[in-house]
Amino acid sequence: MRDPRVADLGELYPFDSHYLDVGGMRMHYVDEGSGPAVVMLHGNPTWSFFYRELIKGLRDRYRVIAPDHIGCGLSDKPQDYPYTLATHIDNLSRLLDHLKIEDVTLAGHDWGGAIGFGWAARIPERVKRFVGFNTAAFFGRVPLRIRVCRWPILGDVLVRRLNLFARAAIRMASGHRERMTPEVVRGYLLPYESYASRVGVFQFIRDIPVTRSIPSHVVLESIEAALPRFHNRPMAIFWGGKDFCFNDWYLQRWIERFPHAVIHRYADAGHYVVEDAHERILPRLREFLENATDASIIARGPKSGGPLCGKVAKFD
């Protein structure tokens, strides 16, 4: 049954809603199709809506699961809650245990990469392959425009009272602003229409491990240390080249860690790479899911792009 809160989105988000109690909170997730499991993890300030076109395009052959982290999307948004990386990993673990999912393809965008690899580090035998969309599971530079949103008073005003973080992302994270129609913008902002409903967005920003005093710093350290364990797992990366936050420096770090990964870089796409390029991503993602059985898969096509090129990088 569809959640009545998204009824007005119509065919833009035509999915039944499912819920799971995780530590007393109701976690919403999409569960479409049947077949091998593909778990899609969103970042901040998005929700499962971000993956809607990929869900539609994969559910004929795959079971696509896209949860909303607590504090995001259609999940509960408690005001007093430990919004930390470790907690989000715990919640994902509860969900996948509940669904009894094995041989998972983990896909992550933004925070979803760290959450996904955090879960994978705990139970590596349940992960078959990885897909990344402008994400990281290691330390890197955080732009000033995001850092200021962490500040206690200013951040509260910008992120929660004015909703500027989510609203600014509509412009700053998109490489094709013409795709941000009023209907699409409404979809992205729908879960974050009040001060109270933006608590998770703000706490995600506050949890960015820019110093060792932040609890998630040690968690991300352990996730980064675990990455070499997955060097033999197939990985595909779909990257927006106009991302102001997860820029090509991060892409190069992925190539260094996973030199056999299949890389597709879209120079015209931004941080919301799936929004900007889903019709180009989908056939290549399907090809990867159908053919990637080990880390030796090679992307076809000429190499270009100077120092960014890994062994199998393909830039579009």
C-alpha positions as CSV (number, residue, x, y, z in Angstrom):
1,M,0.0,0.0,0.0
2,R,1.3,3.5,-0.9
3,D,1.9,5.9,1.9
4,P,-0.7,8.6,1.7
5,R,2.0,11.3,2.1
6,V,3.3,10.5,-1.4
7,A,-0.1,10.0,-3.1
8,D,0.3,13.3,-4.9
9,L,3.6,12.2,-6.5
10,G,1.7,9.8,-8.7
11,E,3.8,7.8,-11.2
12,L,6.8,9.8,-10.2
13,Y,7.1,7.6,-7.1
14,P,4.7,4.7,-7.7
15,F,5.9,2.3,-5.0
16,D,4.2,0.5,-2.1
17,S,5.5,1.5,1.3
18,H,6.9,-1.0,3.7
19,Y,8.0,-0.4,7.3
20,L,10.1,-2.1,9.9
21,D,10.5,-1.3,13.6
22,V,14.2,-0.6,14.3
23,G,14.8,0.1,18.0
24,G,11.3,1.5,18.5
25,M,11.4,3.7,15.3
26,R,9.5,3.0,12.1
27,M,11.9,2.7,9.1
28,H,10.4,3.0,5.7
29,Y,11.7,1.1,2.7
30,V,10.8,0.3,-0.9
31,D,10.8,-3.3,-1.9
32,E,10.1,-3.9,-5.6
33,G,10.6,-6.8,-7.9
34,S,12.1,-10.3,-7.4
35,G,15.4,-11.9,-8.1
36,P,18.9,-11.0,-6.9
37,A,18.9,-8.3,-4.3
38,V,20.1,-4.8,-5.0
39,V,20.1,-2.5,-2.0
40,M,20.2,1.2,-2.7
41,L,21.3,3.6,0.1
42,H,20.6,7.3,-0.2
43,G,22.5,10.1,1.4
44,N,21.7,13.6,2.8
45,P,19.4,15.4,2.1
46,T,17.7,12.9,-0.2
47,W,15.6,9.8,0.4
48,S,14.6,6.7,-1.6
49,F,13.0,9.1,-4.1
50,F,16.5,9.7,-5.4
51,Y,16.6,6.1,-6.8
52,R,13.1,6.1,-8.3
53,E,14.1,5.7,-12.0
54,L,16.7,3.0,-11.3
55,I,14.1,1.1,-9.2
56,K,11.6,1.2,-12.0
57,G,14.3,0.1,-14.5
58,L,15.6,-2.8,-12.4
59,R,12.6,-4.3,-10.8
60,D,11.7,-6.6,-13.8
61,R,14.8,-8.7,-13.0
62,Y,16.0,-7.8,-9.5
63,R,14.6,-7.3,-6.0
64,V,15.4,-3.6,-5.4
65,I,15.3,-2.5,-1.8
66,A,15.7,1.2,-1.0
67,P,15.3,2.2,2.7
68,D,14.9,5.7,4.1
69,H,17.3,6.2,7.0
70,I,15.8,7.2,10.3
71,G,15.3,10.9,10.1
72,C,14.9,10.9,6.4
73,G,12.2,10.3,3.8
74,L,9.1,8.5,5.1
75,S,10.8,7.1,8.1
76,D,10.3,8.4,11.6
77,K,12.1,11.6,12.6
78,P,12.6,11.5,16.3
79,Q,13.9,14.7,17.9
80,D,16.0,13.0,20.5
81,Y,17.9,10.2,18.7
82,P,21.5,9.1,18.2
83,Y,21.8,10.2,14.6
84,T,25.3,8.7,14.0
85,L,27.0,6.6,11.3
86,A,27.0,3.6,13.6
87,T,23.3,3.9,14.3
88,H,22.5,4.0,10.6
89,I,24.6,0.9,10.0
90,D,22.8,-0.8,12.9
91,N,19.4,0.0,11.3
92,L,20.5,-1.2,7.9
93,S,21.7,-4.4,9.5
94,R,18.3,-4.9,11.2
95,L,16.5,-4.4,8.0
96,L,18.6,-6.8,5.9
97,D,18.4,-9.4,8.7
98,H,14.7,-9.0,8.7
99,L,14.4,-9.5,5.0
100,K,16.9,-12.4,5.1
101,I,18.9,-10.9,2.2
102,E,22.0,-12.7,1.0
103,D,24.4,-12.1,-1.9
104,V,23.7,-8.4,-1.8
105,T,24.6,-5.8,-4.4
106,L,25.2,-2.7,-2.3
107,A,24.6,0.7,-4.0
108,G,25.4,3.9,-2.2
109,H,25.2,7.6,-2.8
110,D,26.7,10.3,-0.6
111,W,26.4,9.0,3.0
112,G,25.0,5.7,1.6
113,G,28.5,4.6,0.7
114,A,29.9,4.8,4.2
115,I,26.7,3.2,5.6
116,G,26.8,0.4,3.1
117,F,30.5,-0.3,3.5
118,G,30.1,-0.1,7.2
119,W,27.5,-2.9,7.1
120,A,29.7,-4.9,4.6
121,A,32.7,-4.7,6.9
122,R,30.6,-6.4,9.6
123,I,29.3,-9.2,7.4
124,P,31.5,-9.3,4.3
125,E,30.3,-12.8,3.2
126,R,26.8,-11.4,2.4
127,V,28.1,-8.8,-0.1
128,K,28.4,-9.8,-3.7
129,R,29.3,-6.5,-5.4
130,F,29.3,-2.8,-5.0
131,V,27.9,0.2,-6.9
132,G,28.9,3.8,-6.0
133,F,27.3,7.1,-7.0
134,N,29.4,10.1,-5.9
135,T,30.2,8.8,-2.5
136,A,33.0,8.0,-0.1
137,A,33.8,5.5,2.6
138,F,37.0,7.2,3.6
139,F,38.2,10.6,4.8
140,G,38.4,13.6,2.5
141,R,38.0,17.4,2.3
142,V,34.6,18.9,3.3
143,P,33.7,22.1,1.5
144,L,33.2,25.2,3.6
145,R,29.6,25.7,2.4
146,I,28.8,22.4,4.1
147,R,31.0,22.9,7.2
148,V,29.2,26.1,8.1
149,C,26.0,24.2,8.2
150,R,27.4,22.2,11.1
151,W,27.7,25.2,13.3
152,P,25.2,25.0,16.2
153,I,23.3,28.2,15.9
154,L,23.9,29.2,12.2
155,G,23.4,25.6,11.1
156,D,20.1,25.3,13.0
157,V,18.9,28.4,11.2
158,L,20.1,27.5,7.8
159,V,19.2,23.8,7.8
160,R,16.2,23.5,10.0
161,R,14.5,26.9,10.1
162,L,15.0,27.9,6.5
163,N,15.5,24.5,4.9
164,L,18.4,26.0,2.9
165,F,20.5,22.8,2.8
166,A,17.8,20.8,1.0
167,R,16.7,23.7,-1.1
168,A,20.2,24.7,-2.1
169,A,21.0,21.1,-3.1
170,I,18.2,21.3,-5.8
171,R,20.4,23.8,-7.6
172,M,23.9,23.0,-6.5
173,A,23.8,19.2,-6.8
174,S,22.2,19.2,-10.2
175,G,24.1,19.4,-13.4
176,H,20.9,19.6,-15.4
177,R,18.6,22.0,-13.7
178,E,15.9,21.7,-16.3
179,R,15.3,18.2,-14.8
180,M,14.4,19.8,-11.5
181,T,10.8,20.4,-12.5
182,P,8.3,21.6,-9.8
183,E,7.1,18.1,-9.4
184,V,10.6,16.7,-9.0
185,V,11.6,19.4,-6.6
186,R,8.4,18.7,-4.6
187,G,9.4,15.1,-4.4
188,Y,12.8,15.8,-3.0
189,L,11.5,18.4,-0.4
190,L,8.3,16.6,0.6
191,P,9.7,14.8,3.7
192,Y,11.3,18.0,5.0
193,E,8.5,20.5,5.1
194,S,8.9,21.6,8.8
195,Y,11.5,22.4,11.4
196,A,10.9,19.1,13.2
197,S,11.1,17.0,10.0
198,R,14.6,18.4,9.2
199,V,16.2,17.1,12.3
200,G,17.8,14.1,10.5
201,V,19.2,16.3,7.8
202,F,20.9,18.6,10.3
203,Q,22.2,15.7,12.4
204,F,23.7,14.0,9.3
205,I,25.7,17.2,8.7
206,R,26.6,17.4,12.4
207,D,27.9,13.8,12.2
208,I,30.4,14.5,9.4
209,P,33.7,13.3,11.0
210,V,35.7,16.5,10.5
211,T,37.5,16.0,13.9
212,R,38.3,13.1,16.1
213,S,35.9,14.4,18.8
214,I,32.9,13.4,16.6
215,P,31.8,9.8,17.4
216,S,31.6,8.8,13.7
217,H,35.3,9.5,13.2
218,V,36.5,6.2,14.7
219,V,33.7,4.4,12.8
220,L,34.8,5.8,9.5
221,E,38.4,4.9,10.4
222,S,37.4,1.3,10.8
223,I,35.4,1.3,7.5
224,E,38.3,2.8,5.6
225,A,40.6,0.2,7.1
226,A,38.3,-2.6,6.0
227,L,38.1,-1.5,2.3
228,P,41.1,-3.7,1.2
229,R,39.1,-6.8,2.2
230,F,36.8,-6.1,-0.8
231,H,39.4,-5.6,-3.5
232,N,38.3,-8.8,-5.2
233,R,34.6,-7.8,-5.3
234,P,33.2,-6.4,-8.5
235,M,32.5,-2.7,-8.3
236,A,31.0,-0.1,-10.6
237,I,31.2,3.6,-10.1
238,F,28.9,6.1,-11.8
239,W,30.3,9.6,-11.2
240,G,29.0,13.1,-11.8
241,G,32.0,15.3,-12.8
242,K,30.4,18.6,-11.7
243,D,30.1,17.6,-8.0
244,F,31.4,20.4,-5.8
245,C,31.6,18.1,-2.7
246,F,32.5,14.6,-3.9
247,N,34.7,15.8,-6.7
248,D,37.2,13.9,-8.9
249,W,39.7,13.7,-6.0
250,Y,37.3,11.2,-4.4
251,L,36.9,9.4,-7.7
252,Q,40.7,9.0,-7.9
253,R,40.8,7.6,-4.4
254,W,38.2,5.0,-5.4
255,I,40.3,4.0,-8.4
256,E,43.4,3.6,-6.3
257,R,41.5,1.3,-3.9
258,F,39.6,-0.6,-6.5
259,P,41.8,-0.5,-9.7
260,H,39.6,-3.1,-11.4
261,A,36.4,-1.1,-10.9
262,V,34.2,-0.2,-13.8
263,I,34.1,3.6,-13.9
264,H,31.6,5.7,-15.8
265,R,32.1,9.5,-15.3
266,Y,29.5,11.9,-16.7
267,A,31.1,15.3,-17.1
268,D,27.8,17.1,-17.3
269,A,26.3,15.5,-14.2
270,G,26.4,16.9,-10.6
271,H,26.2,15.4,-7.2
272,Y,22.7,14.1,-8.0
273,V,24.2,12.0,-10.7
274,V,21.3,9.6,-10.9
275,E,18.9,12.5,-11.4
276,D,21.1,13.9,-14.1
277,A,22.0,10.7,-16.0
278,H,19.7,7.9,-15.0
279,E,18.9,7.0,-18.6
280,R,22.6,6.6,-19.3
281,I,23.3,4.8,-16.1
282,L,20.6,2.2,-16.2
283,P,21.8,0.2,-19.3
284,R,25.3,0.1,-18.0
285,L,24.2,-0.8,-14.5
286,R,22.1,-3.7,-15.9
287,E,25.1,-4.8,-17.9
288,F,27.3,-4.7,-14.8
289,L,24.7,-6.7,-12.7
290,E,24.4,-9.3,-15.4
291,N,28.1,-9.8,-16.1
292,A,30.2,-8.9,-13.0
293,T,31.0,-12.1,-11.3
294,D,34.5,-11.2,-10.2
295,A,36.8,-8.2,-10.1
296,S,38.4,-8.8,-13.5
297,I,35.6,-7.3,-15.5
298,I,36.9,-4.7,-17.9
299,A,35.0,-1.7,-19.1
300,R,35.0,-1.3,-22.9
301,G,35.8,1.9,-24.7
302,P,38.7,4.3,-25.0
303,K,40.4,5.7,-21.9
304,S,40.6,9.5,-21.5
305,G,40.7,12.1,-18.8
306,G,44.4,12.3,-17.9
307,P,45.4,11.3,-14.4
308,L,41.9,10.2,-13.4
309,C,42.0,7.1,-15.6
310,G,42.3,3.9,-13.8
311,K,42.9,0.6,-15.5
312,V,39.4,0.2,-16.6
313,A,38.1,3.7,-16.3
314,K,35.6,4.9,-19.0
315,F,34.7,8.6,-19.1
316,D,31.6,9.8,-20.9
